[in-house]
Amino acid sequence: MELKKLRKKIDLLDKKLLEVINQRVEIALKIAELKKKKGAPPYSPEREASILRKVKRLNKGIIPEEILENLFAQIMSITFSLSSPLKIAYLGPEATFTHLAAIKKFKEGAKFFPYPDTPSIFWAVENEEVDFGVVPVENSNEGIVTHTLDMFIDSNLNICSEVILKIIHSLLGNTSLKKIKKIYSHPQVFSQCKNWLQKNLPTRELIPTPTTAKAAQIVQKRKDSACIASEACAKLYNLKILAKNIQDSFDNITRFLIIGKYLTKPTGNDKTSILFSVKDRVGALHDMLVPFKKFKINLTKIESRPSKRKAWEYYFFVDFQGHREDKKVKSALKELEKKCNFLKILGSYPRLA
């Protein structure tokens, strides 16, 4: 009898949930229509971040924050799927980690389009073939993705948001470990699985591919080969999982940027990314960092890249806390601009933590 009572309560709650969710979606669709009439961007990273932070703050129950955040993000994505699904470019083919990051960020509220390389993604967004692009920028073990940073030098696109994806590598194939002669994957993946490979398959030939999904496509047609990719690739390309979790570090995380033509408004908890170049002289970089210390702005990352235009000339990519519209950020950037050869604000967007 007690079980029946509890189930009856759940049935009543489910009915209320359905009513509330439908009401929320109906209101969101009206907002989407108003934004469309005003020519406002369909997706607002700042609004999304604000809602998710508020939901976590109000949560007094037993549901873990991560699960609750995913649930509400899924509900918000329904609006796009019922109105005008966002068009998202990613590094293809299907089931790459970039594709998985794009799905994690936009869920069912988007249509996903594969592109062969990072420049193609930038081109697609710049020429409005898609609304946004998703590109990898940093891995916790292998560091910065240099070709992504290089694209920002000449691009006018903005960083609108970011997404973090935990990377889990598996060995996939249609054979046994003993019969494997060649292993295909992205070069960074080989580095991330170096210890496992040396211990278990030390004499196999390692063949680099542009993406892990491309490696899966190749191995799909070969009986003497394997690839290192995601479990999603195993399902999509009909491959067996020969070994799971073969990455050397279980804290293997990749950060992806969402690029677009829109500027993201302040949320009160933001991050800004900039690019600048300095004159080749003693103490130049130190002088560039003085304005940030002066206005008490916390730097979270600094990375240098050769300009490829002039010998010994470098660009510096910097992430710091704050939004480009914040008073102290404006003051710091104004002073920085006077000291450097070139300064470019790549975007201000909600911080994930």
N, C-alpha and C positions, 0 to 999 in steps of 0.2 A: 504493500500500500504506500509506503514511504517513497519507493522508487517511482511509482505512478505520479505522486504529488510533485516530486522534483521535476519529472519530465514535463508535467503540465505547466510548471513555472517557466521552463525553458521554451516551450511552445509559445507562451504569451510574450516572453522577452524577444523571441525571434520575430514575432509579428510586429512588435514595436520597433525593432531594429530595421526591419524592411521599410516601414513607414518613414522613419527618420532619414535613412540613407537616400530613399527616393526623393524626399523633400529637399535634402541637401543638394543632390544632383540637379534637380529642377532649378533651384536658385543659382547654382553654379553655371548652368546653361544660359540663364538670363544674363549673368555677368559676362559670359563669353560673347554673347550677341552684342552687348553694349560696347565691349572692348573692340569688337570687329568694326562697329559703326564709327568709333572714334579713331580707328587706325592704330590702336595700341597693340603691343606685342601679345600674342596669344598665351605665351608662357611667362610667368613671373617668378623667377627663382627666389626673389626676396619674400614674396607672399608665401610660397611653398615652405621656405625655411621658417618663417614666422609662425605658420600654423603648426608645423611639426614640433617646434620648440615649446609652443604653448600647450600642445597635447601632452608632451612629456612632463611639463611642469604641473599640469592639472591631474596627472595620473596618481591616484591614491590606492590603486588596486594591485593585484598580484601579477599582472601582465608585464613582462620585461620590456624595457624601453625600446630595444631594437625591433621586437615583434610588433609593438604598438605603432612605431614609426612606419614600418613597412605596411601595416594594415591601412593607415590613413593615407599613405602615399598611393596605395592601390585604389582607394575610394576616389581620390582626387583625379587619378588618371582616367576614371570612367567618363568624366566630363569631356575630355579630348576625344575619346573613342566614339562618343555619341554626337560630337559636333564636327570639328575639323581635326582629325588626327595629325599630330606633329610629324614632320618628315625629318628623320634623323640619319645622318651619314656616319658610317663606322668603318673601321679597317677590316675588310672581308678576307675570305668568304665567311659564311655563317659559322657561328660557334667559336669565333676567336674570343680572346679575353676582352677585347674592346667591344665586341658584340654583346657579351655578357654584362659588361659595365653599362652599356647603353640600355639594355633591358632592365637592369636594376634601377636605373635612374628614371626612365620614362614609362616602363611597364606597358600595359595594353593601350595606353593613350597615344601611341605613336606607331608609325610605319617605318621600318628600318631598311636602309639601303646600303649595300656593301660597296666599298671603293678599294682599289688595289693598293693605295699607299697614302701616306699622310698629306703630301701636296694635293692629291686629288680631293681629299676631304675639305681642305681649305678652299680649293677652287669651287667645289660644289656649294659651299655656304656663301662664298663671295658672289657667285652668280645666281644665287637664290634657287638652285635646284632642290635644296633642302632648307629647313628652318635652322637646324643646329647640327654641329658635328661633334663627335666624341673622339678624342685623341689621347694616347698615353703620354704622360710627362715624367713620371718618376716611379722607380721601384725601390722598395725598402732595402733590398740586398744589392742590386746592381747599379743603383743611383739614377741619375738623370737620363732621360731619353733625348739625346742631343738633336736629332733631326726634327723633333717637334719644336724645340726652342728656336732652332734656326729659322723655322717657317714664320715666326712672329716678327722677325726683323723687317720684312717687306710687306707683311699682311696688315690690313686695316681692321681685321676682326677683333672682337673683344672676348675675353674670358668671362663667361656669364655665370658659371657654376662649376662644381667639381664633384667627383664621385670616387669613393674608395672601394676597391675590390680585393678580397682575399684570394690569393692565387694558389690553387691546388693542382699539382701536376700528376698525371697518370701515364703509364706506359701502355700504349694501345697497339693492337695488331690482330692479324688473323692467323697467327702461328704460335709456337711455344718459344720460351726464352732461349732454348738451346739452338733453335733454327734461325734466330735473328742474325743477319749479316750487316744490315745497315739500319741506322736510326735517324729519322728526320725530325727536325724541329727548328724553332727560331734560335739564333745564336745565343741570346740572353738566357733562354730556357736551359740550354746545355750547361751554362755557367751555374744556374740555380740548382741543377741536379748533378753537379760534378762528382760529389762524393759517392752518391748512389751508383752512378754509372761506372766509376772506377772500381767499386767493390763488386758489382754484379755483372757488368758487361764491359770489361776493360778493353777488349780487343776489337770491338765493333766500330765500324766506320760511322762517323757522325757527319751528317749532311745538312747544312743550313737551309732553311726555307724562309720566305718573307713573313709568314705567320704560322701559328700552330695548326690552324684549320687547313691551310694549304698542305701541311705535312700529312694531315689525316686523309686528305683527298688522294695524295700520292700513294700512301700505304694501303688504302682501300683496294687498290688493284695489284698489290704485290704480296706474295706469300713468304718472302724471305726477309721482310722488313717490318719495322715498328716505328711508332712516332711517340713523341711526348706532347701531350695536349690535355685539354679538359675532359671531364666525363661527358660533358655535353657533346663533344666531338664523337665520342664512342657511340652515343645514341643516334646522332644525325648521320654518321658515315658508316654505321653498321660494323663497328669494330669491337673486339673483345678487350676488356680491361685486364691486362696482364700483370700490372702492379699499381697500387694506389699510393698516393702521398709520397712520391719519391723525391720531392724537393728537399734540399739540405736543411732549410730553415722552415719551421712551421709558422713563423711570423713573417710570411712572404706576402707583402701587400703592394699593389700598384695603384697609383693615383692617376686619374683621368680628368682631363679638362673638357668642359662643355663650351664650345666656341660658337659665336653668333654675331649678328650685327647690332644687337641691342645692348644698352647700358643697364646694368642692374642697380636698383636703388638701395640706399642704406637700410640695414636691419638693426643696427646697433651692436652687431657681433660679426664683423666682416674681415675680409682679407683682401689685400691689394697686391697685384703683381706688376712690376715695372721692368723696363729694359733701358740700360744706359751705357754709354761708352766714355772712356776717360782719356786724357792726354797722357802720353808715355813719359812720365816723370816720377821721380822719387816721392813717395807719400801720396800719390794721386788717389788711390783707393781709400786711404784713411780719410782724406778730405771729403770724399763723397759720402762717407758714413757719419760724419760729424752732425749734419742736420737731423738725422734720426735720433741720435743720442740727445741732442739739444731739446727736441720736442718730445722726448720720452716715448718713442715709437719702437715697439719690439719687432726686430727682424727675425723671421722664422726660417729663411733660406737665402743663400747667396751662391750663385754659380757663375763661372766665367766660361766664355766661348770665344775662340778666335774669330775675328770679323770676316776673314776670307777675302778681304778687300785690300788690306794693307798689312805688311809684315809687322808682327809684334803689336798689333792693335787688337784690343779685346772688348767684347760686350759683356756686361754683367746683368744677370737676371736675379731679381730680388723679390722675395715675398715678405710682406710685413702685415702686422695687425692694424686694422683700421680701414676706412673707406675714403675714396678720393674726394668725397664731399665734406669729410670731417675737417674742422678748422685747423687742427694741428698737422694733419696730413698735407693739407694745402700749403701751409707755411713751410713744411719740410721740403716738399717737392719744388717749391719756388726757389728756395736756397740751393737745392741740388742742381736745378736747371742752370743756374749761373756758373756752376763749377765744372760741368761736364760738356763734352762735345755734342752729345745727343741724348735725349731723354724721351721715352715713350711709355705711357701708361697702358698696360695690356688689359687691365680690367680690375674692377672691385666686385666682390661677390661674397655670399654668405660663408662663414667659416663652418666647417663640419663639426668641430668640437668647441 
